[in-house]
Amino acid sequence: MTNPPLDIVLVEPEIAHNTGSVGRTCVALGAKLWLVRPLGFQLDDRRLRRAGLDYWKSLDWQTVDDWDELTRRLPDRRFWLLTKRAKIVYTKAAFAPGDVLVFGSESRGLPRSLTEKHKADCLKIPMRPEARSLNLAVSAAVVAYEARRQIESVSRGL
């Protein structure tokens, strides 16, 4: 796939099933999935294939060794980092074609050093204090579909 409307990045994902589910969402949206190592599973993991079902063969995806390689591969792109420590709610962002949505690992989220360096580009999904977090695949879908909605509205002139 060339020039997807969105790229979705999972930084050090730990659970194959979540990654497979995010991959399935990417296929539905026409987004590209990037996986930043280390991964908490093998790429041939049956849970990864099971969660992605037969969509995995249609998925545009790539792995990179670290954040620096990712940013070299996606130059001149706007990166939105999703973290519960952000001040800006994701619905307040103005998403555009080519944006990159970045999600952290299931147990640690994004490294604090990364979110501190890119504070102005950090977004959050609002939730009640009783919930520590949402599932990674759910979070990715929520934000990616809002981004896609905005991108389609702009492209149609709405």
LINZI-V694432 format. One line per field, one symbol per residue. burial: I if it has 24 or more other C-alpha atoms within 12 Angstrom, else O. A space follows every 50 residues. Layout:
BEGIN
burial = ???
END
This chain:
BEGIN
burial = OOOIIIIIIIIIIIIIIIIIIIIIIIIIIIIIIIIIIOIOOOIOOOOIIO OIOOOIOOIIIIIIOOIOOIOOOIOOOIIIIIIIIIOOIIOOIIIIIIII IIIIIIOOIIIOOIIOOOOOIIIIIIOOOOOOIIIIIIIIIIIIIIIIII IOOOOOOO
END
